[in-house]
Amino acid sequence: MDKTVENNFHNAGARRFNRGIIYSAFLILSIVAVYWRVFKYPYIQDDWYIINSIRTLGNAEYLSSIFSATGNLFYRPVGQLYFLLLYNLSGLDPIGFHIGAILIHFLSSLLIVAIANELTGDKLISWTAGFFYAVSVTVHLDSMLWMVGIYDIGGALFFFLSFLLFIKKRVTFSAIVYCLALFTKESTIILLPVLLLYQLHRDNSGKKFLEKFLSEVKALWKHGIILLIYFLIRIPSLASVPIESDNPYQIQLTGIHVLDNITSFFKWALEGLNPYFELPLSGISIIIVFSILFFGVYRIARIEKAKTLFLGGWMALGLLPVIFLTDHFFRYYLTYSLPAFIIFILYGVRASISIFSLKHYVHAMVFIIVICTSVISSSIYFGVLDRQGLNVPTIPGSGNLIRKGAVVHLVQNYLLKEYPTLPDHVSLVFNWVPIISFGGSIGPRIWYNDSTIHVYEVLRVNKDSSGMHVQLSPDENQQPARVDPKNTLLIKYHGDYIRTTNIDDFVQGAPN
């Protein structure tokens, strides 16, 4: 190779590397700018059950238990290993899982950049997709706020890494990472059909569809073996788990809920681009948005029909495990479909504005402005919710973890300040607090290192001539537990905590 050509080649590579470092730095800064408030949040809800398991079982027994699939609807040993590692590193200080979530989310966003670049060959679209995915606060906020969010954050990392490795023809490594994804979150199972669709969309051999399909299936045999092993491990556990009619994970293949879920996906995906893009699904707004999308689809389809079908198929497959759930649909379910939606929109916009023959730097300025708007809007959005604390409004498709985190802070600070120690077998009864926020009795037991503490909500409390009783279960056939009034703290909340000893006032004054 000519020396001058070789030098130019190396210089070009160095410039690309340096630009990548700069863009990556801006990406992590954008993530921190949006999510830095998560560092003030404690462990929330399910987190307390995980911590309690580690503390009561010990490292060895907990490690043994997480690999037992019997009787568990969910089998996520990779995520549970992560919990064990975090607890041993940072204990009851939640700073460890917040740092881990930020870094893992950053890596996933970089993977989105790489995947988008492989699909589109367009650096501008690729980096914009990575930024959009990273700061989609309405989709990722719940996952970032609590430790168990690693199931989705970690699942996304393995999902996208396996996808990229497959694109790069590192099939064996891709299959191994797919295994990690499956044992982190069940939803990642859809990666296999996504990869098959990817293979079909790039196959220009001219073969008939059936021939192409069989050929591509053979190319994915390693992933297929991983999936078979996963099913063999899961079959005994799934067979032993009853799915009652009122189970939140009940599935129905037909019904209005399917249309409602699809509508919610579309609305929430748009809000993922900008949290203040609240689309009222009626009237002229529908016409405008769908007109824009139709024009984008038309432009892409004319250029690359196969790519249009692939991105659309990826979006649909990403939702397939959850679209038929009757009453359990959350925004973070979009984690695996959102990149396809973002790439699709950006590809359509780029294809649409290209008809004006604008210079590249004009395109770049438009995309940079849109990115900055999304970053700033997402940061403001989280900030507004964070400042509302206990009064934060209920957000459809969210676990309302901001409110629950505020509850944990409120209760923990109050109890430890007013009652540095508690007597054995004490009962704490609250008349407003959603005790699920700190795992019911689990939180106070950990705070006081006392396994005899019991926590109840007043809605379960009844008083009669024989004393005070607590209905431990919604099952009315179960005998209520007797509570000793002399060893019970009745705690009311009316803008601040008030300790009361008047049982009648406490029970009657409870909110509905």
Beta strands, then each sheet from edge to edge (+ up, - down):
strand 1: 427-430
strand 2: 454-457
strand 3: 461-464
strand 4: 467-470
strand 5: 481-483
strand 6: 488-493
strand 7: 497-500
sheet 1: 2+ 1+ 6+ 7-
sheet 2: 3+ 4- 5+
end
